[in-house]
Amino acid sequence: MDSHRPPPATDGTRVAQEYLLRLSPGHSIKNFVDFYGIYLIKELGPDLYLVRIDPDPGPQAVSRRFLGAAGLVYIEPNVILKAQ
């Protein structure tokens, strides 16, 4: 597993249209916003962004859409986890 990728959520609610997107250092989120038509919601940290995709084709379609994108480390659904 990629050391920069969080473990997959096992118990939570997916937030429709929201995804976490991590870029390799030195790549610009602007290129993804312009080319893929995503909306930047918030920068969460170095090279980590919360983005919105509207319309949302679903996680599997998003993964296929971004497959091989230069500078992309991962993109995954935003999930709200429940406290145990």
C-alpha positions in Angstrom: 0.0 0.0 0.0 1.2 3.5 -0.8 2.7 5.0 2.4 0.9 8.4 1.6 -2.5 6.8 1.2 -4.8 6.5 4.2 -6.3 3.1 4.9 -9.7 2.5 3.2 -12.7 3.4 5.2 -14.6 0.4 6.5 -17.4 2.1 8.4 -18.7 5.5 7.4 -20.8 7.6 5.1 -19.5 8.7 1.7 -20.0 12.4 1.1 -21.6 12.7 -2.4 -19.4 14.6 -4.9 -16.5 15.0 -2.6 -13.1 13.4 -3.0 -9.6 13.6 -1.4 -6.9 14.2 -4.0 -3.2 13.9 -3.3 -0.6 15.2 -5.8 3.0 14.5 -6.1 5.2 17.4 -4.8 5.6 20.1 -7.4 2.3 19.4 -9.3 -0.4 22.1 -9.4 -4.0 21.5 -8.4 -4.8 24.2 -11.0 -4.0 21.8 -13.8 -6.5 19.3 -12.4 -9.2 21.9 -12.0 -8.7 23.2 -15.5 -8.3 19.9 -17.3 -10.7 17.7 -15.4 -13.3 20.3 -14.4 -13.2 19.6 -10.7 -13.9 22.2 -8.1 -11.4 22.9 -5.3 -13.1 23.1 -1.9 -10.1 23.3 0.4 -6.4 22.6 0.7 -6.0 20.2 3.6 -2.3 20.0 3.7 0.8 19.9 1.5 -0.3 18.4 -1.8 -3.7 17.2 -0.3 -7.0 18.7 -1.4 -10.7 18.3 -0.9 -12.4 18.6 -4.3 -15.9 18.4 -5.6 -16.9 16.6 -8.8 -20.3 17.6 -10.2 -21.9 15.6 -11.6 -20.5 12.8 -9.6 -20.2 9.6 -11.6 -19.2 7.5 -8.5 -15.9 6.4 -7.1 -15.1 3.6 -9.6 -15.8 5.9 -12.6 -13.7 8.7 -11.0 -10.8 6.2 -10.4 -10.9 5.2 -14.1 -11.1 8.9 -15.2 -8.0 9.8 -13.3 -6.0 6.6 -14.0 -2.5 7.6 -15.2 -3.0 11.3 -14.6 0.5 12.9 -14.3 1.2 14.0 -10.7 -1.7 12.1 -9.1 -0.8 9.9 -6.1 -4.5 9.0 -5.4 -8.0 10.2 -5.5 -10.7 8.6 -3.2 -14.1 9.4 -1.9 -14.5 11.6 1.2 -15.9 9.5 3.9 -17.2 10.6 7.3 -16.1 7.9 9.8 -18.2 7.0 12.8 -16.6 7.1 16.3 -16.6 3.8 18.0 
